[in-house]
Amino acid sequence: MRESEKKGRKKILKRLGTALIVVVVLLPVFFLPYTPTNAVRLCILENGHPISAVFAFPIRTSHKEYSMYSGKRVLVYYNILVPFETSQGGMVASTLGVHRLKNGDRFYKAFPAADIAT
């Protein structure tokens, strides 16, 4: 009986080790803002929506749509599939703006984009 307990513990430890490796590998891949889409996911995660961050699937908007959002000349805009409520003001965001990298910058930074009333 002791051998079966040891085998069971080994299986559990292997599964925990595999899960830890997956987390260590996937966390930087999805949430470090080396790319604009990862910056969008990180912004959603910072607003307290981890599931929305994983299933956001950011898509870059066309330049024609830039005039609908604030900061149209500074940011590149991305639409997401799963809208989320921001922690600042309770706005429901489905579009996020990402700052372009300047010289020396390593990471992108994303912000929820507000519609301009026309």
DSSP file (Angstrom, degrees, kcal/mol; ACC not computed):
  #  RESIDUE AA STRUCTURE BP1 BP2  ACC     N-H-->O    O-->H-N    N-H-->O    O-->H-N    TCO  KAPPA ALPHA  PHI   PSI    X-CA   Y-CA   Z-CA
    1    1 A M     >        0   0    0      0, 0.0     4,-1.7     0, 0.0     5,-0.1   0.000 360.0 360.0 360.0 -33.1    0.0    0.0    0.0
    2    2 A R  H  >  +     0   0    0      1,-0.2     4,-2.2     2,-0.2     5,-0.2   0.873 360.0  55.0 -67.7 -35.7    2.8    2.4    0.7
    3    3 A E  H  > S+     0   0    0      1,-0.2     4,-2.3     2,-0.2    -1,-0.2   0.890 106.9  50.3 -65.0 -38.1    4.2    1.9   -2.9
    4    4 A S  H  > S+     0   0    0      2,-0.2     4,-2.2     1,-0.2    -1,-0.2   0.859 109.2  51.9 -69.1 -33.7    0.9    2.9   -4.4
    5    5 A E  H  X S+     0   0    0     -4,-1.7     4,-2.2     2,-0.2    -2,-0.2   0.903 109.8  49.5 -65.8 -40.5    0.8    6.0   -2.2
    6    6 A K  H  X S+     0   0    0     -4,-2.2     4,-2.4     2,-0.2    -2,-0.2   0.904 110.9  49.4 -64.7 -41.9    4.3    6.9   -3.4
    7    7 A K  H  X S+     0   0    0     -4,-2.3     4,-2.2     2,-0.2    -1,-0.2   0.899 110.7  50.8 -63.4 -40.4    3.3    6.4   -7.0
    8    8 A G  H  X S+     0   0    0     -4,-2.2     4,-2.1     2,-0.2    -2,-0.2   0.898 110.9  48.2 -64.3 -40.6    0.2    8.6   -6.4
    9    9 A R  H  X S+     0   0    0     -4,-2.2     4,-2.7     2,-0.2    -2,-0.2   0.891 109.8  52.7 -66.4 -39.5    2.3   11.4   -4.9
   10   10 A K  H  X S+     0   0    0     -4,-2.4     4,-2.5     2,-0.2    -2,-0.2   0.903 108.9  50.1 -62.8 -40.7    4.8   11.2   -7.8
   11   11 A K  H  X S+     0   0    0     -4,-2.2     4,-2.3     2,-0.2    -1,-0.2   0.915 111.6  48.1 -62.6 -43.3    1.9   11.6  -10.3
   12   12 A I  H  X S+     0   0    0     -4,-2.1     4,-2.5     1,-0.2    -2,-0.2   0.922 111.9  49.0 -64.6 -43.8    0.6   14.6   -8.4
   13   13 A L  H  X S+     0   0    0     -4,-2.7     4,-2.5     1,-0.2    -2,-0.2   0.891 110.7  50.9 -63.8 -39.4    4.0   16.2   -8.2
   14   14 A K  H  X S+     0   0    0     -4,-2.5     4,-2.5     2,-0.2    -1,-0.2   0.914 111.5  47.7 -63.0 -42.5    4.5   15.6  -12.0
   15   15 A R  H  X S+     0   0    0     -4,-2.3     4,-2.5     2,-0.2    -2,-0.2   0.904 112.7  48.1 -66.3 -41.5    1.2   17.2  -12.8
   16   16 A L  H  X S+     0   0    0     -4,-2.5     4,-2.4     2,-0.2    -2,-0.2   0.901 111.8  50.4 -65.0 -40.1    2.0   20.2  -10.5
   17   17 A G  H  X S+     0   0    0     -4,-2.5     4,-2.2     2,-0.2    -2,-0.2   0.909 111.2  48.2 -63.2 -42.6    5.4   20.5  -12.1
   18   18 A T  H  X S+     0   0    0     -4,-2.5     4,-2.4     2,-0.2    -2,-0.2   0.915 111.7  49.8 -63.7 -43.0    3.9   20.5  -15.6
   19   19 A A  H  X S+     0   0    0     -4,-2.5     4,-2.2     1,-0.2    -2,-0.2   0.896 110.2  50.9 -63.1 -39.7    1.3   23.0  -14.6
   20   20 A L  H  X S+     0   0    0     -4,-2.4     4,-2.6     2,-0.2    -1,-0.2   0.908 110.0  49.3 -63.9 -42.8    4.0   25.3  -13.2
   21   21 A I  H  X S+     0   0    0     -4,-2.2     4,-2.2     1,-0.2     5,-0.2   0.912 110.1  51.2 -63.0 -42.2    6.0   25.1  -16.3
   22   22 A V  H  X S+     0   0    0     -4,-2.4     4,-3.0     1,-0.2     5,-0.3   0.911 112.0  46.8 -61.6 -42.5    3.0   25.9  -18.4
   23   23 A V  H  X S+     0   0    0     -4,-2.2     4,-2.2     1,-0.2    -2,-0.2   0.915 112.1  49.8 -66.1 -42.9    2.2   29.0  -16.3
   24   24 A V  H  < S+     0   0    0     -4,-2.6    -1,-0.2     1,-0.2    -2,-0.2   0.860 118.5  39.2 -65.7 -34.9    5.9   30.1  -16.4
   25   25 A V  H  X S+     0   0    0     -4,-2.2     4,-1.2    -5,-0.2    -2,-0.2   0.907 118.8  44.4 -81.0 -44.0    6.0   29.8  -20.2
   26   26 A L  H  X S+     0   0    0     -4,-3.0     4,-2.5    -5,-0.2     5,-0.3   0.821 101.8  66.0 -75.2 -31.4    2.5   31.1  -21.0
   27   27 A L  H  X S+     0   0    0     -4,-2.2     4,-2.3    -5,-0.3     5,-0.4   0.948 107.6  39.0 -58.6 -51.2    2.5   34.1  -18.7
   28   28 A P  H  > S+     0   0    0      0, 0.0     4,-1.3     0, 0.0    -1,-0.2   0.874 114.3  55.9 -66.8 -33.2    5.3   35.9  -20.6
   29   29 A V  H  < S+     0   0    0     -4,-1.2    -2,-0.2     1,-0.2    -3,-0.1   0.910 120.4  27.4 -65.2 -41.4    3.9   34.8  -24.0
   30   30 A F  H  < S+     0   0    0     -4,-2.5    -1,-0.2     1,-0.1    11,-0.2   0.770 130.8  30.0 -92.7 -27.5    0.5   36.3  -23.4
   31   31 A F  H  < S+     0   0    0     -4,-2.3    -2,-0.1    -5,-0.3    -4,-0.1   0.552  83.9  97.8-121.6  -7.2    1.0   39.1  -21.1
   32   32 A L  S >< S-     0   0    0     -4,-1.3     2,-2.4    -5,-0.4     3,-0.6  -0.743  75.5-128.6 -80.3 127.2    4.4   40.8  -21.5
   33   33 A P  T 3   +     0   0    0      0, 0.0    75,-2.5     0, 0.0    -1,-0.1  -0.221  68.7 125.1 -80.3  54.1    3.8   43.8  -23.7
   34   34 A Y  T 3  S+     0   0    0     -2,-2.4    -5,-0.0    73,-0.2     3,-0.0   0.714  78.8  38.0 -76.2 -21.5    6.5   43.1  -26.3
   35   35 A T  S <> S-     0   0    0     -3,-0.6     4,-1.8    73,-0.1    73,-0.2  -0.878  90.5-114.9-123.6 158.5    3.7   43.3  -29.0
   36   36 A P  H  > S+     0   0    0      0, 0.0     4,-1.9     0, 0.0     5,-0.1   0.869 115.5  54.7 -61.4 -36.5    0.7   45.6  -29.2
   37   37 A T  H  > S+     0   0    0      1,-0.2     4,-2.1     2,-0.2     5,-0.1   0.881 107.7  49.4 -67.4 -35.6   -1.8   42.7  -28.8
   38   38 A N  H  > S+     0   0    0      2,-0.2     4,-2.5     1,-0.2    -1,-0.2   0.859 107.7  54.9 -68.8 -33.6    0.0   41.6  -25.6
   39   39 A A  H  X S+     0   0    0     -4,-1.8     4,-2.2     2,-0.2    71,-0.4   0.886 107.2  50.7 -64.2 -37.8   -0.3   45.2  -24.3
   40   40 A V  H  X S+     0   0    0     -4,-1.9     4,-2.0     2,-0.2    -2,-0.2   0.934 111.1  47.9 -63.6 -46.1   -4.0   45.1  -25.0
   41   41 A R  H  X S+     0   0    0     -4,-2.1     4,-2.3     1,-0.2    -2,-0.2   0.901 111.1  50.9 -62.1 -40.6   -4.3   41.8  -23.0
   42   42 A L  H  X S+     0   0    0     -4,-2.5     4,-2.7     2,-0.2    -1,-0.2   0.890 107.7  53.0 -65.0 -39.3   -2.2   43.2  -20.1
   43   43 A C  H  X S+     0   0    0     -4,-2.2     4,-1.2     2,-0.2    -1,-0.2   0.909 110.3  47.6 -61.3 -42.3   -4.5   46.3  -20.0
   44   44 A I  H  <>S+     0   0    0     -4,-2.0     5,-1.5     1,-0.2     3,-0.3   0.910 112.3  49.7 -65.1 -41.6   -7.6   44.1  -19.7
   45   45 A L  H ><5S+     0   0    0     -4,-2.3     3,-1.8     1,-0.2    -2,-0.2   0.895 106.9  54.6 -64.0 -40.3   -5.8   42.0  -17.0
   46   46 A E  H 3<5S+     0   0    0     -4,-2.7    -1,-0.2     1,-0.3    -2,-0.2   0.769 102.3  58.6 -64.8 -25.4   -4.9   45.2  -15.1
   47   47 A N  T 3<5S-     0   0    0     -4,-1.2    -1,-0.3    -3,-0.3    -2,-0.2   0.348 126.5-100.3 -86.3   6.4   -8.6   46.2  -15.1
   48   48 A G  T < 5S+     0   0    0     -3,-1.8    -3,-0.2     1,-0.1    -2,-0.1   0.793  88.2 115.8  88.5  29.5   -9.4   42.9  -13.3
   49   49 A H     >< +     0   0    0     -5,-1.5     4,-1.9     1,-0.1     5,-0.1  -0.646  25.4 163.8-130.9  76.8  -10.7   40.7  -16.1
   50   50 A P  H  > S+     0   0    0      0, 0.0     4,-1.6     0, 0.0    -1,-0.1   0.866  78.2  48.9 -65.8 -36.8   -8.3   37.7  -16.5
   51   51 A I  H  > S+     0   0    0      1,-0.2     4,-2.0     2,-0.2     5,-0.1   0.914 111.5  49.5 -70.2 -41.2  -10.7   35.6  -18.6
   52   52 A S  H  4 S+     0   0    0      1,-0.2    30,-0.2     2,-0.2    -1,-0.2   0.856 107.6  56.8 -62.4 -34.1  -11.5   38.5  -20.9
   53   53 A A  H >< S+     0   0    0     -4,-1.9     3,-0.7     1,-0.2     4,-0.3   0.893 108.6  45.1 -65.4 -39.5   -7.8   39.0  -21.3
   54   54 A V  H 3< S+     0   0    0     -4,-1.6     3,-0.3     1,-0.2    -1,-0.2   0.891 121.0  38.5 -71.2 -38.9   -7.2   35.5  -22.5
   55   55 A F  T 3< S+     0   0    0     -4,-2.0    -1,-0.2     1,-0.2    -2,-0.2   0.068  85.6 103.6-101.1  24.7  -10.1   35.5  -24.9
   56   56 A A    <   -     0   0    0     -3,-0.7    25,-2.8    25,-0.1    26,-0.3   0.900  54.5-168.3 -73.7 -41.4   -9.8   39.1  -26.2
   57   57 A F        -     0   0    0     -3,-0.3    22,-0.1    -4,-0.3    -2,-0.1   0.963  21.3-141.0  47.7  68.0   -8.2   38.3  -29.6
   58   58 A P        -     0   0    0      0, 0.0     2,-0.4     0, 0.0    22,-0.2  -0.307  18.4-166.2 -62.6 136.6   -7.3   41.9  -30.4
   59   59 A I  E     -A   79   0A   0     20,-2.7    20,-3.0    -3,-0.1     2,-0.1  -0.993  23.0-119.1-126.0 128.3   -7.7   43.0  -34.0
   60   60 A R  E     -A   78   0A   0     -2,-0.4    18,-0.3    18,-0.2     2,-0.1  -0.433  29.4-131.7 -68.1 135.4   -6.2   46.2  -35.4
   61   61 A T        -     0   0    0     16,-2.5    16,-0.2    -2,-0.1     2,-0.1  -0.439  24.8 -99.9 -83.7 161.1   -8.7   48.7  -36.6
   62   62 A S    >   -     0   0    0     -2,-0.1     3,-1.1     1,-0.1     4,-0.4  -0.391  30.0-112.7 -77.0 159.8   -8.5   50.4  -40.0
   63   63 A H  G >  S+     0   0    0      1,-0.3     3,-0.9     2,-0.2     4,-0.4   0.761 113.6  67.5 -64.9 -24.2   -7.1   54.0  -40.2
   64   64 A K  G >  S+     0   0    0      1,-0.2     3,-0.5     2,-0.1    -1,-0.3   0.813  98.6  51.3 -65.2 -29.3  -10.6   55.1  -41.3
   65   65 A E  G X  S+     0   0    0     -3,-1.1     3,-1.7     1,-0.2    -1,-0.2   0.575  85.4  87.1 -85.1  -9.5  -12.0   54.3  -37.9
   66   66 A Y  G X  S+     0   0    0     -3,-0.9     3,-1.6    -4,-0.4    -1,-0.2   0.814  77.4  66.1 -60.7 -30.6   -9.3   56.3  -36.0
   67   67 A S  G <  S+     0   0    0     -3,-0.5    -1,-0.3    -4,-0.4    -2,-0.1   0.628  90.3  66.5 -69.0 -11.0  -11.3   59.5  -36.2
   68   68 A M  G <  S+     0   0    0     -3,-1.7    48,-2.5    47,-0.1     2,-0.3   0.569  97.6  61.8 -84.2  -8.7  -13.9   58.0  -33.9
   69   69 A Y  B X  S-D  115   0B   0     -3,-1.6     3,-0.6    46,-0.2    46,-0.2  -0.831  87.1-102.9-123.3 156.3  -11.6   57.8  -30.9
   70   70 A S  T 3  S+     0   0    0     44,-1.6     5,-0.1    -2,-0.3    44,-0.1  -0.409 104.4  28.5 -71.1 150.3   -9.7   60.3  -28.7
   71   71 A G  T >> S+     0   0    0     -2,-0.1     4,-2.0     3,-0.1     3,-1.2   0.833  73.9 164.6  71.4  33.0   -6.0   60.5  -29.3
   72   72 A K  T <4  +     0   0    0     -3,-0.6     5,-0.1     1,-0.3    -2,-0.1   0.708  69.3  44.9 -62.8 -23.5   -6.4   59.5  -32.9
   73   73 A R  T 34 S+     0   0    0      1,-0.1    -1,-0.3    -6,-0.1    -2,-0.1   0.631 116.6  43.8 -94.0 -13.7   -2.9   60.7  -34.1
   74   74 A V  T <4 S+     0   0    0     -3,-1.2    26,-0.9    25,-0.0     2,-0.2   0.784 106.9  56.8-100.2 -32.9   -1.0   59.2  -31.2
   75   75 A L  E  <  - B   0  99A   0     -4,-2.0     2,-0.5    24,-0.2    24,-0.2  -0.649  63.9-139.2-108.3 156.4   -2.4   55.7  -30.7
   76   76 A V  E     - B   0  98A   0     22,-2.4    22,-3.0    -2,-0.2     2,-0.3  -0.957  33.5-135.8-106.6 132.4   -3.0   52.6  -32.8
   77   77 A Y  E     - B   0  97A   0     -2,-0.5   -16,-2.5    20,-0.2     2,-0.4  -0.700  19.4-171.1-102.4 143.0   -6.5   51.1  -32.0
   78   78 A Y  E     -AB  60  96A   0     18,-2.8    18,-2.8    -2,-0.3     2,-0.3  -0.996  12.5-146.5-129.5 131.5   -7.4   47.5  -31.5
   79   79 A N  E     -AB  59  95A   0    -20,-3.0   -20,-2.7    -2,-0.4     2,-0.3  -0.711  16.5-153.6 -90.8 148.5  -10.9   46.0  -31.2
   80   80 A I  E     -     0   0A   0     14,-2.3   -23,-0.2    -2,-0.3   -24,-0.1  -0.880  17.9-135.9-122.1 156.2  -11.5   43.1  -28.8
   81   81 A L  E    S+     0   0A   0    -25,-2.8   -25,-0.1    -2,-0.3   -24,-0.1   0.816  95.2  51.6 -78.8 -31.7  -14.1   40.3  -28.9
   82   82 A V  E    S-     0   0A   0    -26,-0.3    -1,-0.2   -30,-0.2    11,-0.1  -0.870  80.5-148.9-112.4 100.0  -15.0   40.4  -25.2
   83   83 A P  E     -     0   0A   0      0, 0.0     2,-0.3     0, 0.0    11,-0.2  -0.281  17.5-164.1 -62.9 153.2  -15.8   43.9  -24.0
   84   84 A F  E     - B   0  93A   0      9,-2.0     9,-3.3     7,-0.0     2,-0.5  -0.948  22.7-110.4-138.8 158.3  -14.9   44.7  -20.4
   85   85 A E  E     - B   0  92A   0     -2,-0.3     7,-0.2     7,-0.2     6,-0.1  -0.784  36.7-130.2 -90.9 127.2  -15.8   47.3  -17.7
   86   86 A T     >  -     0   0    0      5,-3.1     4,-0.6    -2,-0.5   -42,-0.0  -0.351   8.5-129.7 -75.4 156.8  -12.9   49.5  -16.9
   87   87 A S  T  4 S+     0   0    0      1,-0.1     2,-0.8     2,-0.1    -1,-0.1   0.636  94.8  72.1 -79.7 -13.6  -11.8   50.2  -13.3
   88   88 A Q  T >4 S-     0   0    0      1,-0.1     3,-0.6     3,-0.1    -1,-0.1  -0.869 123.9 -20.8-106.6 103.1  -11.9   54.0  -14.0
   89   89 A G  T 34 S-     0   0    0     -2,-0.8    -1,-0.1     1,-0.2    -2,-0.1   0.382  96.3 -94.9  85.9  -4.0  -15.4   55.3  -14.3
   90   90 A G  T 3<  +     0   0    0     -4,-0.6    -1,-0.2     1,-0.2     2,-0.2   0.722  67.7 163.0  71.2  21.1  -17.1   52.1  -15.2
   91   91 A M    <   -     0   0    0     -3,-0.6    -5,-3.1    -6,-0.1     2,-0.7  -0.521  39.7-128.0 -72.9 138.4  -16.9   52.6  -19.0
   92   92 A V  E     -B   85   0A   0     -7,-0.2     2,-0.5    -2,-0.2    -7,-0.2  -0.809  30.1-159.6 -87.8 119.2  -17.4   49.4  -21.0
   93   93 A A  E     +B   84   0A   0     -9,-3.3    -9,-2.0    -2,-0.7     3,-0.1  -0.862  34.0 157.8-108.3 130.4  -14.5   49.2  -23.4
   94   94 A S  E    S+     0   0A   0     -2,-0.5   -14,-2.3    19,-0.3     2,-0.4   0.359  72.4  54.2-121.2  -3.4  -14.4   47.2  -26.6
   95   95 A T  E     -B   79   0A   0     18,-0.3    18,-2.5   -16,-0.2     2,-0.4  -0.997  64.5-169.1-132.3 137.3  -11.6   49.3  -28.2
   96   96 A L  E     -BC  78 112A   0    -18,-2.8   -18,-2.8    -2,-0.4     2,-0.4  -0.961  14.0-139.0-126.3 144.5   -8.2   50.0  -26.8
   97   97 A G  E     -BC  77 111A   0     14,-3.2    14,-2.7    -2,-0.4     2,-0.5  -0.842  14.2-157.8-102.8 140.1   -5.5   52.4  -28.0
   98   98 A V  E     -BC  76 110A   0    -22,-3.0   -22,-2.4    -2,-0.4    12,-0.2  -0.967  16.4-127.0-120.5 128.7   -1.8   51.4  -28.0
   99   99 A H  E     -B   75   0A   0     10,-2.5    10,-0.4    -2,-0.5   -24,-0.2  -0.490  28.6-118.9 -68.7 138.6    1.1   53.9  -27.9
  100  100 A R        -     0   0    0    -26,-0.9     2,-0.2    -2,-0.2    -1,-0.1  -0.468  37.2 -97.3 -71.6 151.6    3.6   53.4  -30.6
  101  101 A L        -     0   0    0     -2,-0.1     2,-0.2     5,-0.1    -1,-0.1  -0.492  37.4-155.7 -72.0 138.1    7.1   52.6  -29.4
  102  102 A K    >   -     0   0    0     -2,-0.2     3,-1.9     1,-0.1     2,-0.1  -0.558  44.0 -62.2-101.3 173.9    9.5   55.5  -29.3
  103  103 A N  T 3  S+     0   0    0      1,-0.3    -1,-0.1    -2,-0.2     3,-0.1  -0.372 125.3  12.1 -59.6 127.4   13.3   55.2  -29.4
  104  104 A G  T 3  S+     0   0    0      1,-0.3    -1,-0.3    -2,-0.1     2,-0.2   0.250  93.7 128.3  91.1 -13.4   14.6   53.2  -26.5
  105  105 A D    <   -     0   0    0     -3,-1.9    -1,-0.3     1,-0.1     3,-0.1  -0.516  33.9-176.3 -76.3 144.8   11.2   51.9  -25.4
  106  106 A R        +     0   0    0     -2,-0.2     2,-0.3     1,-0.1    -1,-0.1   0.690  62.6  49.8-108.5 -28.8   10.8   48.2  -24.9
  107  107 A F  S    S-     0   0    0    -68,-0.0   -73,-0.2   -71,-0.0     2,-0.2  -0.859  70.6-131.2-120.0 147.7    7.2   47.7  -24.0
  108  108 A Y        -     0   0    0    -75,-2.5     2,-0.4    -2,-0.3    -8,-0.1  -0.562  19.8-147.5 -84.2 157.6    3.9   48.9  -25.6
  109  109 A K        -     0   0    0    -10,-0.4   -10,-2.5    -2,-0.2     2,-0.3  -0.997  10.6-160.8-130.9 128.4    1.2   50.5  -23.3
  110  110 A A  E     -C   98   0A   0     -2,-0.4   -12,-0.2   -71,-0.4   -73,-0.0  -0.810   7.1-174.8-111.5 150.1   -2.5   50.2  -24.0
  111  111 A F  E     -C   97   0A   0    -14,-2.7   -14,-3.2    -2,-0.3     2,-0.2  -0.988  36.1-100.2-138.2 145.2   -5.4   52.3  -22.7
  112  112 A P  E     -C   96   0A   0      0, 0.0     2,-0.4     0, 0.0   -16,-0.3  -0.488  43.8-132.5 -62.1 135.5   -9.2   51.9  -23.1
  113  113 A A        -     0   0    0    -18,-2.5     2,-0.4    -2,-0.2   -18,-0.3  -0.769  11.5-144.7 -97.8 135.3  -10.3   54.2  -25.9
  114  114 A A        -     0   0    0     -2,-0.4   -44,-1.6   -44,-0.1     2,-0.1  -0.794  20.5-117.3 -97.8 139.8  -13.3   56.6  -25.4
  115  115 A D  B     -D   69   0B   0     -2,-0.4     2,-0.6   -46,-0.2   -46,-0.2  -0.444  23.0-128.1 -70.7 145.4  -15.6   57.3  -28.3
  116  116 A I        -     0   0    0    -48,-2.5     2,-0.4    -2,-0.1    -1,-0.1  -0.858  22.3-125.5 -95.0 126.4  -15.8   60.9  -29.5
  117  117 A A              0   0    0     -2,-0.6   -48,-0.0     1,-0.2    -1,-0.0  -0.561 360.0 360.0 -72.0 127.0  -19.4   62.2  -29.7
  118  118 A T              0   0    0     -2,-0.4    -1,-0.2   -50,-0.0    -2,-0.0   0.426 360.0 360.0-106.3 360.0  -20.1   63.5  -33.1
